[in-house]
């Protein structure tokens, strides 16, 4: 459910309150419109966000975390902090692994 990179980032983008599609997209650098649409649909289906459509011209749609979605904010923040604290070790492990694989001739 939250294993996707974009899912976790979308939840983080909504943690400060409701946002429109374009606002979420600007916060998620590198996400395509299609991927964001799929991610938001999945989050809504799973009960983690609500999608509110306002009958205006042009149509306005807001996305907001539900109580269930908000319950993920702290655990995901802890994971982000862990990632930042350990990125150097992770990158060194990747380099060592890739070098060992190259020496072994395994791809």
N, C-alpha and C positions, 0 to 999 in steps of 0.2 A: 504494500500500500504506500509506504513512504520511502521505498528503496530507491526510487528514481531521483536522480540529481535535481531535475526540474521541480518535482513535487516538493522536496524539502525547501528549495529556494523560493517557490511560490508561497508556501506557508510563511516563510520569513518576510516576504514582500508585503504580506497582508497583516502582519502582527501589529502594526500601528493603527489599524482601522480599515474601513472600507476603501476600496480603490476601483477605479474604472479600468477596463482592459488595457488601454494605452499606458496608464500609470504603472500597472503591473509589468507590462512589457519593457518599459524604460528601466525599471529596477532590475530586470533580469537580462543583463547584457548578453547577447549572443543567442537568445531563444528566438525561434521562428514563430510567426503568427500561428501556423498550424500546430506546432508543438505546444504553445501556450494554450490554445483552444482545447486541445486534447487533455492537457494537464488540468485545466480548470474544470472541464467536464467530469473527469475522474474524481477530483476532489469533491465536487458537488454530489456526485453519485455515492461516494463513500461517507457523506454527511459531515465532511470537514469544513466546507464553505457553503454559504448561501449565495444565490445569484438572484439579484433583485432587478427587474426590468421596470423602468419608468416610462409611461406612455407619453413621451415627448417627441418633438421633431427637432433634431434627429433623436432617435431612440437612445436612451441612457441606460446602461447596465452597470450595476455595482456588484463587486464581489467582496464578501466579508467572512471572516472565520466564524464558525459556530463555536459553541462551548467545547465540543469535542476537538475541533481544530486548534482552539486556544490551548487545550491541554497538551498539545505537541510542541508549543513554542519553546518552553524551557528545555525539554530533552534535546530538541534540535539545536538550540543555542549551545548547549554543553558539547554536542558533537562538533559544531563549527569551531568552538574554542579549542577542543582537543586537536582538530585537524590543523589549525593554525600553529599550535604549540609543537606539533610533531611533524610538520611538513618537511623539515630538513632531514630528519631521520628516515622518513618514508622515501624521499627522493634518493637518498644515499642507498637505501635497500634496493630500490629499483635499478639504479646504476650497477650495483654489485650483482644483482640477479641477471640483468641483461648481459653483462660481461661474462658471467659464468656460462650462460646459455650459448653465447657466441663461441666460447672456447670448446664447449662440448659439441658444437655443430648442430645443436638442436634448435629448431625454429618452431 
